[in-house]
Amino acid sequence: MNKVLNIGSVSLGTKLKRIFWILVNTLFFKPTPTILFRRWRLLLLRLFGAEIASSANVYSSVKIWAPWNLKMAKNSCLGPNVICYNQALVELKEGVVVSQYTYLCTAGHDISLHNSAEKGLVVAPITVNQNAWVGAKAYIGMGVEIGEYAVIGATASVYKDVEPWMVVGGNPAKVIKRRIINEEGT
Ligand SMILES: CC(C)(COP(=O)(O)OP(=O)(O)OC[C@H]1O[C@@H](n2cnc3c(N)ncnc32)[C@H](O)[C@@H]1OP(=O)(O)O)[C@@H](O)C(=O)NCCC(=O)NCCS
């Protein structure tokens, strides 16, 4: 995958920022009721470098590794208990919904190295394009780009890019069908 970058290990600067974020997260983010404190949580994420539209929503149970690696456009949402392991950028475009317990995984280890756990940290960004929906308990791997209006079925494991308007499911995720929008709802 050509988007993958070998960064060896987590830098000292990142570790220090993470200590502050973990403190703020534990004390001021996690304990907030989800609906009433939406804007407050966005403010905290922005203070740590996230780029988030004011109409976006991040539930209080979401785990974000690095707010400075998070971009969320208008009306995008990280749902309950999502894990956003964003050692590299996670970008949600307009109208994207990521449902319960999904794991967005931007990092791993270069398994071709003998000491991969120690020195082989590899990272790659995840992009979810506009109006795509990621169903519950999905796994989205590093470097994956999900096309606009695509649907990732519940529990799917996605290791490769998903074409726009495709509905995918399974592990590894395969195309189930093309998404069709019926405006009348009939
Ligand atoms: C992917 C999804 C949107 C498809 O819904 P649908 O259009 O009604 O599709 P169908 O139920 O008609 O299923 C079509 C086929 O795909 C399969 N399929 C559906 N969802 C699947 C999934 N998540 N993984 C693997 N296969 C799936 C069905 O078994 C069926 O297979 P078949 O043609 O061999 O019988 C839906 O199944 C899904 O996963 N929704 C996510 C729900 C969710 O996460 N909710 C929580 C937040 S609100």
PDBQT file of the ligand as one rigid body, heavy atoms in Angstrom, charges set to zero:
ROOT
HETATM    1  C1  LIG A 201     -25.231  -3.521   4.567  1.00  0.00    +0.000 C 
HETATM    2  C2  LIG A 201     -26.701  -3.250   4.853  1.00  0.00    +0.000 C 
HETATM    3  C3  LIG A 201     -26.965  -1.741   4.859  1.00  0.00    +0.000 C 
HETATM    4  C4  LIG A 201     -27.485  -3.911   3.733  1.00  0.00    +0.000 C 
HETATM    5  O1  LIG A 201     -28.831  -3.783   3.975  1.00  0.00    +0.000 OA
HETATM    6  P1  LIG A 201     -29.915  -4.208   2.818  1.00  0.00    +0.000 P 
HETATM    7  O2  LIG A 201     -29.765  -3.292   1.656  1.00  0.00    +0.000 OA
HETATM    8  O3  LIG A 201     -31.244  -4.256   3.488  1.00  0.00    +0.000 OA
HETATM    9  O4  LIG A 201     -29.397  -5.608   2.339  1.00  0.00    +0.000 OA
HETATM   10  P2  LIG A 201     -30.052  -7.057   2.522  1.00  0.00    +0.000 P 
HETATM   11  O5  LIG A 201     -30.429  -7.288   3.952  1.00  0.00    +0.000 OA
HETATM   12  O6  LIG A 201     -31.121  -7.196   1.484  1.00  0.00    +0.000 OA
HETATM   13  O7  LIG A 201     -28.843  -8.015   2.186  1.00  0.00    +0.000 OA
HETATM   14  C5  LIG A 201     -28.362  -8.232   0.870  1.00  0.00    +0.000 C 
HETATM   15  C6  LIG A 201     -27.323  -9.344   0.942  1.00  0.00    +0.000 C 
HETATM   16  O8  LIG A 201     -26.173  -8.856   1.640  1.00  0.00    +0.000 OA
HETATM   17  C7  LIG A 201     -25.895  -9.650   2.803  1.00  0.00    +0.000 C 
HETATM   18  N1  LIG A 201     -25.489  -8.726   3.858  1.00  0.00    +0.000 N 
HETATM   19  C8  LIG A 201     -26.236  -7.722   4.393  1.00  0.00    +0.000 A 
HETATM   20  N2  LIG A 201     -25.531  -7.077   5.334  1.00  0.00    +0.000 NA
HETATM   21  C9  LIG A 201     -24.334  -7.668   5.399  1.00  0.00    +0.000 A 
HETATM   22  C10 LIG A 201     -23.187  -7.437   6.198  1.00  0.00    +0.000 A 
HETATM   23  N3  LIG A 201     -23.156  -6.475   7.118  1.00  0.00    +0.000 N 
HETATM   24  N4  LIG A 201     -22.131  -8.235   6.010  1.00  0.00    +0.000 NA
HETATM   25  C11 LIG A 201     -22.150  -9.239   5.090  1.00  0.00    +0.000 A 
HETATM   26  N5  LIG A 201     -23.214  -9.494   4.291  1.00  0.00    +0.000 NA
HETATM   27  C12 LIG A 201     -24.293  -8.725   4.466  1.00  0.00    +0.000 A 
HETATM   28  C13 LIG A 201     -27.213 -10.353   3.090  1.00  0.00    +0.000 C 
HETATM   29  O9  LIG A 201     -27.006 -11.545   3.817  1.00  0.00    +0.000 OA
HETATM   30  C14 LIG A 201     -27.774 -10.583   1.722  1.00  0.00    +0.000 C 
HETATM   31  O10 LIG A 201     -27.095 -11.692   1.158  1.00  0.00    +0.000 OA
HETATM   32  P3  LIG A 201     -27.807 -12.650   0.060  1.00  0.00    +0.000 P 
HETATM   33  O11 LIG A 201     -28.063 -11.775  -1.150  1.00  0.00    +0.000 OA
HETATM   34  O12 LIG A 201     -26.802 -13.724  -0.176  1.00  0.00    +0.000 OA
HETATM   35  O13 LIG A 201     -29.083 -13.117   0.678  1.00  0.00    +0.000 OA
HETATM   36  C15 LIG A 201     -27.132  -3.802   6.243  1.00  0.00    +0.000 C 
HETATM   37  O14 LIG A 201     -27.235  -5.205   6.228  1.00  0.00    +0.000 OA
HETATM   38  C16 LIG A 201     -26.184  -3.409   7.351  1.00  0.00    +0.000 C 
HETATM   39  O15 LIG A 201     -25.152  -4.037   7.616  1.00  0.00    +0.000 OA
HETATM   40  N6  LIG A 201     -26.551  -2.311   8.048  1.00  0.00    +0.000 N 
HETATM   41  C17 LIG A 201     -25.769  -1.767   9.147  1.00  0.00    +0.000 C 
HETATM   42  C18 LIG A 201     -26.664  -1.615  10.366  1.00  0.00    +0.000 C 
HETATM   43  C19 LIG A 201     -25.954  -0.940  11.490  1.00  0.00    +0.000 C 
HETATM   44  O16 LIG A 201     -24.744  -0.952  11.587  1.00  0.00    +0.000 OA
HETATM   45  N7  LIG A 201     -26.715  -0.308  12.374  1.00  0.00    +0.000 N 
HETATM   46  C20 LIG A 201     -26.163   0.401  13.529  1.00  0.00    +0.000 C 
HETATM   47  C21 LIG A 201     -26.209   1.879  13.403  1.00  0.00    +0.000 C 
HETATM   48  S1  LIG A 201     -27.757   2.591  13.018  1.00  0.00    +0.000 SA
ENDROOT
TORSDOF 0
